[in-house]
Amino acid sequence: MPAGEFPSRRGRGIGSAVRRAREIGTPVSMAGRLSALGRRTVGLAGRLDGSGRWIMGLVGWLSVLGRRTVGLVGLLSVLSRRTVGLAGWLDGSGRWIMGLVGWLSVLGRRTAGLAGWLNGPARRTGPVTRAGRVRR
C-alpha cells in the first residue's frame, strides 16, 4: 500500500470515499477533500496534495519539498528541522524540541516543557535543574 493511503475494501469505507471525491472534485468534510490551487486535503486521517506535498492529519504525515510530519506521534522536517509532537523533537541546524515531555534547543537555549527547564547561553533560569530537581 503506498505511503499516505489507508486500507479499505474496494468501494467501501473512507478510502473509497476519498478516491471518489478526488475523481469528481468535491469537498468531503473531515474525511474528504478540499481543492484550492490544485492542493487537496483529506481531514484528520487524510492528505493534502499540491505539487507533491501532502498531509495525513493527526496520525499521518506532511511532505513539503521532501519534508515530512506524522502528527502528534510523528515528525516534521522543514529545511532539516524535525519534530515528533508531544513526545517528539525538532532538529534544525542542531536545534531540537521534545514537546510536553521533552525539551527545546534554539540557538543554544533548551527547555523541558511543563516539567522541565530553560537553558540560555551559559546560564540556567527557572526553579528546575537540568536533572529535573527543584533548586533550593
N, C-alpha and C positions, 0 to 999 in steps of 0.2 A: 504494500500500500504506500503510495507516495507520501512524503512528509507533508503535513498540513491537511491531509484528508482524514476522515474518520470513518469507521466501519458502519455499514448499513446494508440491509437486504435490498436487493435490486427493486426499485420502485417504491420503497418504503423508508420511513424514518427521516431524520433531519438531513442526512447526507443527500438523499434523493431530492428532498425539497430544495436544498441549496443548489444542486445541479440544475434542477428545473428553473429555479429563479435566475441563475446565471444565463441560461439559454434564452429566456423570454425578457430578461432585463427589468424585473420588477423588484421593489424593496420587499423583504420578508422579515421585518422587525428583528427581534433578538436573535433568532436563528436563521436570519435571512440575508438579504443582500442590499447594499447601497452602492449605486454607481454615480460617481461625480468625477468628471475629468478622467474617465477611464479607470478609476480606482474602485475596488469592490470590498465590502466588509460583510462578515457573517457573525455578528454579535459576539456573545461571551464565549461560545465554543466554535467560532467560525474563523474567517480570514479576510484580510484586506489585500487586494492585489492592484498595484499600479506600477507599471514598468518593472515588474519583477519583485515588488515589495509586498509583503503580506503579514497578517497577524492572526493568531488563533486565541485571542482573549485570555482569560484567567488561567486556562490550562493549555494554552497554545504557545505560539511564538510569532515574532515580528522580524521580517527581513527588510532592511532598507540599505540598499547599496552593499549587500553582503552582511549586514549586521542582524543579529537575531535576538529575540527575547522569548522567555517561556513564563510569562505572568508572575504570579505570586511565588511559585516554586521553580521558576525558570531563570533565564539570564538574558541580559540586554548588552549588545555590543554596538557602540556608536563611536566610530573613529578609534577603535581599540579599547573603548570603555565598556565594561560588562557589569551587570547587576543580577542578583538572584533574589529579588523580592524581600520578603520579611526575614528570611534566614539566608540571605544571599550576599552578594558582593558586587561592587563596581570597580573596574580597573581601567584607568586611563593614564598612560604615562606613569604608572606606578601608584596611582591613586585608587583606593577601593573602599567599599562600604558593605556591611553585613546587616543592614536593616535594624529591626527592633531588638534582635538578639545578637547583633554583630557590631561592626564599627566602621567609621568613615575616615578616610585619609584624603585630604585635599590640600595640596601644597604643604604637606608635612603635618597637617592637623588631623587628629583622629578622635573619633567618639564611638562609644559603645551604646548609643541609644538610651533607652529608658533606664536600664540598669548598668550604665557604662560610664565612660569618662571622655574628657576632651583634652587633647594634647596639641598645643600650639608649638611653634618653633622654639625649642629649648625651654619650654615651660608647660606646666600642667595646671589646669584650673578645675574647680568643682570639688565636691566632697568625696569623690570616689577615686581610688588609686588605679594604676594600671591593672593590678591583680583583682580589682573589683572590691577591695576592702575600704571601708569608710575611714578617712583620716580623722585622727583625734586631735 
